[in-house]
């Protein structure tokens, strides 16, 4: 998948492009979410906006803001549920495995103490 620093007249930060690549989100999905959102609201950071769109079974969220020249910058994006093979999905399973290992060790220690 090819990603562009300027796509459809919008500027994409390095952070946003890294997130798209890691999460395997097509840049077109992110652009469609920004351009034609189902909903939008103020973001958590000053001047930022959150755009949300349902595309097929996926909910895409995009964070964007305008710079001093009033140009839009895409800051970050994510997709729910995560796409197969994405870093986010791998991290999610790794976290679950870590919890399962912690639980297993805790139970094992309980039996060893007796």
LONU-779801 format. One record per atom (N, C-alpha, C): x, y, z; atom name; residue in three letters; residue number from 0. Coordinates in nm, 2 decimals, padded with zeros to 4 digits, always signed. Example, Ala and Ser with C-alpha at 12.3 -4.5 7.8 and 13.67 -1.06 7.14 Angstrom:
2
<<+01.32, -00.57, +00.78>, N, ALA, 0>
<<+01.23, -00.45, +00.78>, CA, ALA, 0>
<<+01.32, -00.33, +00.78>, C, ALA, 0>
<<+01.28, -00.22, +00.71>, N, SER, 1>
<<+01.37, -00.11, +00.71>, CA, SER, 1>
<<+01.29, +00.00, +00.79>, C, SER, 1>
% end
This chain:
114
<<+00.08, -00.12, +00.00>, N, UNK, 0>
<<+00.00, +00.00, +00.00>, CA, UNK, 0>
<<+00.09, +00.12, +00.00>, C, UNK, 0>
<<+00.06, +00.22, -00.09>, N, UNK, 1>
<<+00.14, +00.34, -00.10>, CA, UNK, 1>
<<+00.07, +00.45, -00.02>, C, UNK, 1>
<<+00.15, +00.53, +00.05>, N, UNK, 2>
<<+00.10, +00.64, +00.13>, CA, UNK, 2>
<<+00.17, +00.77, +00.08>, C, UNK, 2>
<<+00.10, +00.88, +00.08>, N, UNK, 3>
<<+00.15, +01.01, +00.03>, CA, UNK, 3>
<<+00.15, +01.11, +00.14>, C, UNK, 3>
<<+00.25, +01.20, +00.15>, N, UNK, 4>
<<+00.25, +01.30, +00.25>, CA, UNK, 4>
<<+00.15, +01.41, +00.23>, C, UNK, 4>
<<+00.11, +01.43, +00.10>, N, UNK, 5>
<<+00.00, +01.51, +00.06>, CA, UNK, 5>
<<-00.09, +01.43, -00.02>, C, UNK, 5>
<<-00.22, +01.41, +00.02>, N, UNK, 6>
<<-00.31, +01.33, -00.05>, CA, UNK, 6>
<<-00.44, +01.40, -00.05>, C, UNK, 6>
<<-00.50, +01.42, -00.17>, N, UNK, 7>
<<-00.62, +01.49, -00.19>, CA, UNK, 7>
<<-00.62, +01.63, -00.13>, C, UNK, 7>
<<-00.51, +01.70, -00.14>, N, UNK, 8>
<<-00.50, +01.83, -00.09>, CA, UNK, 8>
<<-00.48, +01.85, +00.06>, C, UNK, 8>
<<-00.47, +01.74, +00.13>, N, UNK, 9>
<<-00.45, +01.74, +00.27>, CA, UNK, 9>
<<-00.31, +01.70, +00.31>, C, UNK, 9>
<<-00.26, +01.76, +00.41>, N, UNK, 10>
<<-00.12, +01.73, +00.46>, CA, UNK, 10>
<<-00.13, +01.62, +00.57>, C, UNK, 10>
<<-00.05, +01.52, +00.56>, N, UNK, 11>
<<-00.04, +01.41, +00.65>, CA, UNK, 11>
<<+00.09, +01.41, +00.73>, C, UNK, 11>
<<+00.08, +01.41, +00.86>, N, UNK, 12>
<<+00.20, +01.42, +00.94>, CA, UNK, 12>
<<+00.27, +01.28, +00.93>, C, UNK, 12>
<<+00.40, +01.28, +00.96>, N, UNK, 13>
<<+00.47, +01.16, +00.97>, CA, UNK, 13>
<<+00.41, +01.06, +01.06>, C, UNK, 13>
<<+00.36, +01.11, +01.18>, N, UNK, 14>
<<+00.30, +01.02, +01.28>, CA, UNK, 14>
<<+00.17, +00.96, +01.22>, C, UNK, 14>
<<+00.09, +01.03, +01.15>, N, UNK, 15>
<<-00.03, +00.98, +01.09>, CA, UNK, 15>
<<+00.01, +00.87, +00.98>, C, UNK, 15>
<<+00.11, +00.90, +00.90>, N, UNK, 16>
<<+00.15, +00.80, +00.80>, CA, UNK, 16>
<<+00.20, +00.67, +00.86>, C, UNK, 16>
<<+00.28, +00.69, +00.97>, N, UNK, 17>
<<+00.33, +00.57, +01.04>, CA, UNK, 17>
<<+00.21, +00.49, +01.10>, C, UNK, 17>
<<+00.11, +00.55, +01.16>, N, UNK, 18>
<<+00.00, +00.48, +01.21>, CA, UNK, 18>
<<-00.08, +00.41, +01.10>, C, UNK, 18>
<<-00.10, +00.48, +00.99>, N, UNK, 19>
<<-00.17, +00.41, +00.88>, CA, UNK, 19>
<<-00.10, +00.29, +00.83>, C, UNK, 19>
<<+00.03, +00.30, +00.82>, N, UNK, 20>
<<+00.11, +00.18, +00.77>, CA, UNK, 20>
<<+00.10, +00.07, +00.88>, C, UNK, 20>
<<+00.13, +00.10, +01.00>, N, UNK, 21>
<<+00.13, +00.00, +01.11>, CA, UNK, 21>
<<-00.01, -00.07, +01.12>, C, UNK, 21>
<<-00.11, +00.01, +01.11>, N, UNK, 22>
<<-00.25, -00.04, +01.12>, CA, UNK, 22>
<<-00.31, -00.09, +00.99>, C, UNK, 22>
<<-00.23, -00.08, +00.88>, N, UNK, 23>
<<-00.28, -00.12, +00.75>, CA, UNK, 23>
<<-00.41, -00.06, +00.70>, C, UNK, 23>
<<-00.42, +00.07, +00.74>, N, UNK, 24>
<<-00.54, +00.14, +00.70>, CA, UNK, 24>
<<-00.52, +00.21, +00.57>, C, UNK, 24>
<<-00.60, +00.19, +00.47>, N, UNK, 25>
<<-00.59, +00.25, +00.34>, CA, UNK, 25>
<<-00.60, +00.41, +00.36>, C, UNK, 25>
<<-00.51, +00.48, +00.29>, N, UNK, 26>
<<-00.52, +00.63, +00.31>, CA, UNK, 26>
<<-00.65, +00.68, +00.25>, C, UNK, 26>
<<-00.71, +00.62, +00.16>, N, UNK, 27>
<<-00.84, +00.66, +00.10>, CA, UNK, 27>
<<-00.95, +00.65, +00.21>, C, UNK, 27>
<<-00.95, +00.54, +00.29>, N, UNK, 28>
<<-01.05, +00.53, +00.40>, CA, UNK, 28>
<<-01.04, +00.65, +00.49>, C, UNK, 28>
<<-00.91, +00.69, +00.53>, N, UNK, 29>
<<-00.89, +00.80, +00.62>, CA, UNK, 29>
<<-00.94, +00.93, +00.56>, C, UNK, 29>
<<-00.90, +00.95, +00.43>, N, UNK, 30>
<<-00.95, +01.07, +00.36>, CA, UNK, 30>
<<-01.10, +01.08, +00.35>, C, UNK, 30>
<<-01.17, +00.97, +00.32>, N, UNK, 31>
<<-01.31, +00.97, +00.31>, CA, UNK, 31>
<<-01.37, +01.00, +00.45>, C, UNK, 31>
<<-01.31, +00.95, +00.55>, N, UNK, 32>
<<-01.36, +00.98, +00.69>, CA, UNK, 32>
<<-01.35, +01.13, +00.72>, C, UNK, 32>
<<-01.24, +01.19, +00.68>, N, UNK, 33>
<<-01.22, +01.33, +00.71>, CA, UNK, 33>
<<-01.31, +01.41, +00.62>, C, UNK, 33>
<<-01.32, +01.38, +00.49>, N, UNK, 34>
<<-01.40, +01.46, +00.40>, CA, UNK, 34>
<<-01.55, +01.44, +00.41>, C, UNK, 34>
<<-01.59, +01.32, +00.44>, N, UNK, 35>
<<-01.74, +01.28, +00.45>, CA, UNK, 35>
<<-01.77, +01.21, +00.58>, C, UNK, 35>
<<-01.75, +01.27, +00.69>, N, UNK, 36>
<<-01.77, +01.20, +00.82>, CA, UNK, 36>
<<-01.91, +01.17, +00.85>, C, UNK, 36>
<<-01.94, +01.07, +00.92>, N, UNK, 37>
<<-02.07, +01.04, +00.97>, CA, UNK, 37>
<<-02.10, +01.13, +01.09>, C, UNK, 37>
<<-01.99, +01.16, +01.17>, N, UNK, 38>
<<-02.00, +01.25, +01.28>, CA, UNK, 38>
<<-01.86, +01.32, +01.30>, C, UNK, 38>
<<-01.86, +01.43, +01.37>, N, UNK, 39>
<<-01.74, +01.50, +01.41>, CA, UNK, 39>
<<-01.76, +01.58, +01.54>, C, UNK, 39>
<<-01.65, +01.60, +01.61>, N, UNK, 40>
<<-01.66, +01.67, +01.73>, CA, UNK, 40>
<<-01.52, +01.73, +01.76>, C, UNK, 40>
<<-01.52, +01.82, +01.86>, N, UNK, 41>
<<-01.39, +01.88, +01.90>, CA, UNK, 41>
<<-01.30, +01.76, +01.96>, C, UNK, 41>
<<-01.17, +01.77, +01.93>, N, UNK, 42>
<<-01.08, +01.67, +01.98>, CA, UNK, 42>
<<-01.04, +01.71, +02.12>, C, UNK, 42>
<<-00.96, +01.62, +02.18>, N, UNK, 43>
<<-00.91, +01.64, +02.31>, CA, UNK, 43>
<<-00.81, +01.75, +02.32>, C, UNK, 43>
<<-00.72, +01.77, +02.22>, N, UNK, 44>
<<-00.62, +01.87, +02.21>, CA, UNK, 44>
<<-00.68, +02.00, +02.16>, C, UNK, 44>
<<-00.63, +02.11, +02.20>, N, UNK, 45>
<<-00.68, +02.24, +02.15>, CA, UNK, 45>
<<-00.67, +02.25, +02.00>, C, UNK, 45>
<<-00.78, +02.29, +01.94>, N, UNK, 46>
<<-00.79, +02.31, +01.79>, CA, UNK, 46>
<<-00.80, +02.18, +01.71>, C, UNK, 46>
<<-00.80, +02.07, +01.77>, N, UNK, 47>
<<-00.81, +01.94, +01.70>, CA, UNK, 47>
<<-00.96, +01.90, +01.68>, C, UNK, 47>
<<-00.98, +01.82, +01.58>, N, UNK, 48>
<<-01.12, +01.77, +01.55>, CA, UNK, 48>
<<-01.11, +01.62, +01.53>, C, UNK, 48>
<<-01.22, +01.55, +01.58>, N, UNK, 49>
<<-01.23, +01.41, +01.56>, CA, UNK, 49>
<<-01.34, +01.38, +01.46>, C, UNK, 49>
<<-01.30, +01.30, +01.36>, N, UNK, 50>
<<-01.40, +01.27, +01.25>, CA, UNK, 50>
<<-01.42, +01.12, +01.25>, C, UNK, 50>
<<-01.54, +01.07, +01.24>, N, UNK, 51>
<<-01.57, +00.93, +01.25>, CA, UNK, 51>
<<-01.66, +00.89, +01.13>, C, UNK, 51>
<<-01.63, +00.77, +01.08>, N, UNK, 52>
<<-01.71, +00.72, +00.96>, CA, UNK, 52>
<<-01.71, +00.57, +00.97>, C, UNK, 52>
<<-01.83, +00.51, +00.94>, N, UNK, 53>
<<-01.84, +00.37, +00.92>, CA, UNK, 53>
<<-01.82, +00.34, +00.78>, C, UNK, 53>
<<-01.72, +00.25, +00.75>, N, UNK, 54>
<<-01.70, +00.20, +00.61>, CA, UNK, 54>
<<-01.70, +00.05, +00.62>, C, UNK, 54>
<<-01.80, -00.01, +00.56>, N, UNK, 55>
<<-01.83, -00.15, +00.57>, CA, UNK, 55>
<<-01.84, -00.19, +00.71>, C, UNK, 55>
<<-01.77, -00.29, +00.76>, N, UNK, 56>
<<-01.78, -00.32, +00.91>, CA, UNK, 56>
<<-01.68, -00.25, +01.00>, C, UNK, 56>
<<-01.61, -00.15, +00.94>, N, UNK, 57>
<<-01.51, -00.08, +01.02>, CA, UNK, 57>
<<-01.55, +00.06, +01.06>, C, UNK, 57>
<<-01.52, +00.10, +01.18>, N, UNK, 58>
<<-01.54, +00.24, +01.22>, CA, UNK, 58>
<<-01.40, +00.30, +01.22>, C, UNK, 58>
<<-01.39, +00.41, +01.13>, N, UNK, 59>
<<-01.26, +00.48, +01.11>, CA, UNK, 59>
<<-01.27, +00.61, +01.20>, C, UNK, 59>
<<-01.16, +00.64, +01.27>, N, UNK, 60>
<<-01.15, +00.76, +01.34>, CA, UNK, 60>
<<-01.03, +00.84, +01.30>, C, UNK, 60>
<<-01.05, +00.97, +01.27>, N, UNK, 61>
<<-00.94, +01.05, +01.22>, CA, UNK, 61>
<<-00.93, +01.17, +01.31>, C, UNK, 61>
<<-00.81, +01.21, +01.35>, N, UNK, 62>
<<-00.78, +01.33, +01.43>, CA, UNK, 62>
<<-00.71, +01.43, +01.33>, C, UNK, 62>
<<-00.76, +01.55, +01.32>, N, UNK, 63>
<<-00.70, +01.65, +01.23>, CA, UNK, 63>
<<-00.71, +01.79, +01.30>, C, UNK, 63>
<<-00.63, +01.88, +01.24>, N, UNK, 64>
<<-00.64, +02.02, +01.29>, CA, UNK, 64>
<<-00.59, +02.11, +01.18>, C, UNK, 64>
<<-00.62, +02.24, +01.18>, N, UNK, 65>
<<-00.57, +02.33, +01.09>, CA, UNK, 65>
<<-00.44, +02.39, +01.14>, C, UNK, 65>
<<-00.34, +02.42, +01.05>, N, UNK, 66>
<<-00.22, +02.49, +01.09>, CA, UNK, 66>
<<-00.24, +02.64, +01.08>, C, UNK, 66>
<<-00.14, +02.72, +01.10>, N, UNK, 67>
<<-00.15, +02.86, +01.09>, CA, UNK, 67>
<<-00.19, +02.92, +00.96>, C, UNK, 67>
<<-00.17, +02.84, +00.85>, N, UNK, 68>
<<-00.21, +02.88, +00.72>, CA, UNK, 68>
<<-00.35, +02.83, +00.68>, C, UNK, 68>
<<-00.42, +02.77, +00.78>, N, UNK, 69>
<<-00.55, +02.72, +00.76>, CA, UNK, 69>
<<-00.55, +02.59, +00.67>, C, UNK, 69>
<<-00.44, +02.53, +00.66>, N, UNK, 70>
<<-00.43, +02.40, +00.59>, CA, UNK, 70>
<<-00.46, +02.29, +00.69>, C, UNK, 70>
<<-00.54, +02.19, +00.64>, N, UNK, 71>
<<-00.57, +02.08, +00.73>, CA, UNK, 71>
<<-00.45, +01.98, +00.74>, C, UNK, 71>
<<-00.43, +01.93, +00.86>, N, UNK, 72>
<<-00.33, +01.83, +00.89>, CA, UNK, 72>
<<-00.40, +01.71, +00.95>, C, UNK, 72>
<<-00.37, +01.59, +00.89>, N, UNK, 73>
<<-00.42, +01.47, +00.95>, CA, UNK, 73>
<<-00.31, +01.43, +01.05>, C, UNK, 73>
<<-00.35, +01.42, +01.18>, N, UNK, 74>
<<-00.25, +01.39, +01.29>, CA, UNK, 74>
<<-00.24, +01.24, +01.32>, C, UNK, 74>
<<-00.36, +01.17, +01.32>, N, UNK, 75>
<<-00.36, +01.03, +01.35>, CA, UNK, 75>
<<-00.49, +00.97, +01.30>, C, UNK, 75>
<<-00.49, +00.83, +01.30>, N, UNK, 76>
<<-00.61, +00.76, +01.26>, CA, UNK, 76>
<<-00.61, +00.62, +01.31>, C, UNK, 76>
<<-00.72, +00.56, +01.34>, N, UNK, 77>
<<-00.73, +00.42, +01.38>, CA, UNK, 77>
<<-00.86, +00.36, +01.33>, C, UNK, 77>
<<-00.86, +00.23, +01.33>, N, UNK, 78>
<<-00.97, +00.15, +01.28>, CA, UNK, 78>
<<-01.02, +00.05, +01.38>, C, UNK, 78>
<<-01.15, +00.03, +01.39>, N, UNK, 79>
<<-01.21, -00.06, +01.48>, CA, UNK, 79>
<<-01.31, -00.15, +01.41>, C, UNK, 79>
<<-01.30, -00.28, +01.41>, N, UNK, 80>
<<-01.20, -00.36, +01.47>, CA, UNK, 80>
<<-01.07, -00.35, +01.39>, C, UNK, 80>
<<-00.95, -00.38, +01.45>, N, UNK, 81>
<<-00.83, -00.37, +01.38>, CA, UNK, 81>
<<-00.82, -00.47, +01.26>, C, UNK, 81>
<<-00.75, -00.43, +01.16>, N, UNK, 82>
<<-00.73, -00.51, +01.04>, CA, UNK, 82>
<<-00.64, -00.63, +01.07>, C, UNK, 82>
<<-00.66, -00.74, +01.00>, N, UNK, 83>
<<-00.58, -00.86, +01.02>, CA, UNK, 83>
<<-00.43, -00.82, +00.98>, C, UNK, 83>
<<-00.34, -00.86, +01.07>, N, UNK, 84>
<<-00.19, -00.84, +01.04>, CA, UNK, 84>
<<-00.14, -00.70, +01.09>, C, UNK, 84>
<<-00.23, -00.62, +01.14>, N, UNK, 85>
<<-00.18, -00.49, +01.18>, CA, UNK, 85>
<<-00.11, -00.50, +01.32>, C, UNK, 85>
<<-00.03, -00.40, +01.34>, N, UNK, 86>
<<+00.05, -00.39, +01.47>, CA, UNK, 86>
<<-00.05, -00.39, +01.59>, C, UNK, 86>
<<-00.15, -00.31, +01.57>, N, UNK, 87>
<<-00.25, -00.29, +01.68>, CA, UNK, 87>
<<-00.31, -00.43, +01.72>, C, UNK, 87>
<<-00.34, -00.51, +01.62>, N, UNK, 88>
<<-00.40, -00.64, +01.65>, CA, UNK, 88>
<<-00.30, -00.73, +01.72>, C, UNK, 88>
<<-00.17, -00.72, +01.67>, N, UNK, 89>
<<-00.07, -00.80, +01.74>, CA, UNK, 89>
<<-00.05, -00.76, +01.88>, C, UNK, 89>
<<-00.05, -00.63, +01.91>, N, UNK, 90>
<<-00.03, -00.58, +02.04>, CA, UNK, 90>
<<-00.15, -00.62, +02.13>, C, UNK, 90>
<<-00.27, -00.62, +02.07>, N, UNK, 91>
<<-00.39, -00.66, +02.15>, CA, UNK, 91>
<<-00.37, -00.81, +02.20>, C, UNK, 91>
<<-00.33, -00.89, +02.11>, N, UNK, 92>
<<-00.31, -01.03, +02.15>, CA, UNK, 92>
<<-00.19, -01.05, +02.24>, C, UNK, 92>
<<-00.09, -00.97, +02.22>, N, UNK, 93>
<<+00.03, -00.98, +02.31>, CA, UNK, 93>
<<-00.02, -00.94, +02.46>, C, UNK, 93>
<<-00.10, -00.83, +02.47>, N, UNK, 94>
<<-00.15, -00.79, +02.60>, CA, UNK, 94>
<<-00.23, -00.90, +02.66>, C, UNK, 94>
<<-00.32, -00.96, +02.58>, N, UNK, 95>
<<-00.40, -01.07, +02.63>, CA, UNK, 95>
<<-00.32, -01.19, +02.68>, C, UNK, 95>
<<-00.21, -01.22, +02.60>, N, UNK, 96>
<<-00.13, -01.33, +02.64>, CA, UNK, 96>
<<-00.05, -01.30, +02.77>, C, UNK, 96>
<<-00.01, -01.17, +02.78>, N, UNK, 97>
<<+00.06, -01.13, +02.90>, CA, UNK, 97>
<<-00.03, -01.15, +03.03>, C, UNK, 97>
<<-00.15, -01.11, +03.01>, N, UNK, 98>
<<-00.25, -01.12, +03.12>, CA, UNK, 98>
<<-00.27, -01.27, +03.15>, C, UNK, 98>
<<-00.28, -01.35, +03.05>, N, UNK, 99>
<<-00.30, -01.50, +03.07>, CA, UNK, 99>
<<-00.18, -01.56, +03.14>, C, UNK, 99>
<<-00.06, -01.51, +03.10>, N, UNK, 100>
<<+00.06, -01.57, +03.17>, CA, UNK, 100>
<<+00.06, -01.52, +03.32>, C, UNK, 100>
<<+00.03, -01.40, +03.34>, N, UNK, 101>
<<+00.03, -01.35, +03.48>, CA, UNK, 101>
<<-00.07, -01.43, +03.56>, C, UNK, 101>
<<-00.19, -01.46, +03.51>, N, UNK, 102>
<<-00.29, -01.53, +03.58>, CA, UNK, 102>
<<-00.24, -01.68, +03.60>, C, UNK, 102>
<<-00.18, -01.74, +03.50>, N, UNK, 103>
<<-00.13, -01.87, +03.51>, CA, UNK, 103>
<<-00.02, -01.88, +03.62>, C, UNK, 103>
<<+00.07, -01.78, +03.62>, N, UNK, 104>
<<+00.18, -01.78, +03.73>, CA, UNK, 104>
<<+00.12, -01.76, +03.87>, C, UNK, 104>
<<+00.02, -01.67, +03.88>, N, UNK, 105>
<<-00.04, -01.64, +04.01>, CA, UNK, 105>
<<-00.11, -01.77, +04.06>, C, UNK, 105>
<<-00.18, -01.84, +03.98>, N, UNK, 106>
<<-00.25, -01.96, +04.02>, CA, UNK, 106>
<<-00.14, -02.07, +04.06>, C, UNK, 106>
<<-00.04, -02.08, +03.98>, N, UNK, 107>
<<+00.07, -02.18, +04.00>, CA, UNK, 107>
<<+00.13, -02.15, +04.14>, C, UNK, 107>
<<+00.16, -02.02, +04.17>, N, UNK, 108>
<<+00.22, -01.98, +04.30>, CA, UNK, 108>
<<+00.13, -02.02, +04.41>, C, UNK, 108>
<<+00.00, -02.01, +04.39>, N, UNK, 109>
<<-00.10, -02.04, +04.50>, CA, UNK, 109>
<<-00.08, -02.19, +04.54>, C, UNK, 109>
<<-00.07, -02.27, +04.44>, N, UNK, 110>
<<-00.06, -02.42, +04.46>, CA, UNK, 110>
<<+00.08, -02.46, +04.52>, C, UNK, 110>
<<+00.18, -02.38, +04.48>, N, UNK, 111>
<<+00.32, -02.41, +04.53>, CA, UNK, 111>
<<+00.34, -02.38, +04.67>, C, UNK, 111>
<<+00.26, -02.28, +04.72>, N, UNK, 112>
<<+00.28, -02.23, +04.86>, CA, UNK, 112>
<<+00.22, -02.34, +04.96>, C, UNK, 112>
<<+00.13, -02.42, +04.91>, N, UNK, 113>
<<+00.06, -02.52, +05.00>, CA, UNK, 113>
<<+00.15, -02.64, +05.03>, C, UNK, 113>
% end
